[in-house]
Amino acid sequence: MKRLEGKVALVTGAGSGFGLGIVEKFAAEGAKVAIVDIKEDAAKAAAGRIGAAAIGLAADVSKAADVKDAVKKTLDAFGRLDIVVNNAGISHRNRPMLEVDEAEFDRIFAVNVKSIYLFAQAAVPVMRQGGGGVFINVGSTAGIRPRPGLTWYNGTKGAVHTLTKSMAVELAPDRIRVCALAPVAGETPLLATFMGEDTPQKREQFINSIPLGRFSKPEDIANAALYLASDEASMITGVVLEVDGGRCI
Ligand SMILES: NC(=O)c1ccc[n+]([C@@H]2O[C@H](COP(=O)([O-])OP(=O)(O)OC[C@H]3O[C@@H](n4cnc5c(N)ncnc54)[C@H](O)[C@@H]3O)[C@@H](O)[C@H]2O)c1
């Protein structure tokens, strides 16, 4: 028996990086997956590689109409929705906090935080009707042990962690579990943004702050998401699981 047999998952930002790793893992474990990304080509290409168990959907997770539409299309395609992974996220480039302008600040909060509100609005009623569900919100070690130069991004991830715990207690009576993942710096296209510049020296500096001595990989995040999404974690809610090689100790 595969670990997500019979489940339907919607994963945002799944055209690339951690989200792509998550949908590949979920599909291999028997789930039907809706791959949601602002980059339609990336979402459709990923769905094409996975096959009939996947659909690729274009949506901006900061826009209510797009989020509603993505949930509706997932229900139209697969008939139910058990798991939502709020993974799509962006950051300002690593730089002094006063150099990030208001428009960029607003955009980062809209994509990283407001999206969780919008997916709650769209998916909680569906999960209630289905008798339960799971949200996994992708936070970050940035929300636990902030690095300089990423102040406003760090703040979004603190919000993700607090929202996760608050949603968990409020939705527990509905058998809806809500957990977060807190990855350490990972080998994805976002890494250069976090480091400010992608040089061997910067990479060494970041890796030196991770006791296990390497960056995280999409597969690490996918394995943790798989556990939290599966029935093996049926007594677990409100956790912020660090996938960080010891960075936050
Ligand atoms: N890579 C890291 O070092 C790291 C560490 C900790 C946490 N995270 C978090 O992990 C998550 C995934 O990041 P990643 O590293 O895989 O980055 P990534 O850039 O590889 O992937 C993010 C995906 O989200 C999509 N996206 C961006 N804005 C969107 C929007 N408005 N609507 C829909 N899709 C949108 C992008 O097109 C991209 O495909 C983010 O929430 C990020 O903050 C990343």
The ligand as an ORCA input file, in Angstrom:
! r2SCAN-3c Opt
* xyz 0 1
  N      15.537     27.300     -1.024
  C      15.722     27.657      0.232
  O      16.858     27.888      0.661
  C      14.566     27.737      1.184
  C      14.812     27.636      2.563
  C      13.739     27.714      3.446
  C      12.454     27.876      2.960
  N      12.241     27.982      1.615
  C      10.866     28.142      1.166
  O      10.532     27.044      0.351
  C       9.488     27.420     -0.555
  C       9.855     26.989     -1.948
  O      11.007     27.689     -2.354
  P      12.099     27.110     -3.382
  O      13.415     27.298     -2.748
  O      11.682     25.774     -3.882
  O      11.989     28.244     -4.520
  P      11.769     28.173     -6.091
  O      11.930     29.568     -6.571
  O      12.571     27.080     -6.699
  O      10.242     27.736     -6.209
  C       9.186     28.592     -5.870
  C       8.093     28.395     -6.904
  O       7.003     29.244     -6.538
  C       6.503     29.848     -7.705
  N       5.842     31.102     -7.350
  C       6.415     32.280     -7.006
  N       5.475     33.197     -6.781
  C       4.269     32.588     -6.978
  C       2.934     33.023     -6.896
  N       2.625     34.291     -6.588
  N       1.954     32.130     -7.177
  C       2.252     30.864     -7.514
  N       3.493     30.398     -7.616
  C       4.495     31.256     -7.347
  C       7.713     30.076     -8.596
  O       7.341     30.230     -9.961
  C       8.522     28.798     -8.334
  O       8.180     27.775     -9.243
  C       9.309     28.930     -0.381
  O       8.204     29.181      0.467
  C      10.605     29.356      0.297
  O      10.421     30.529      1.054
  C      13.267     27.896      0.720
*
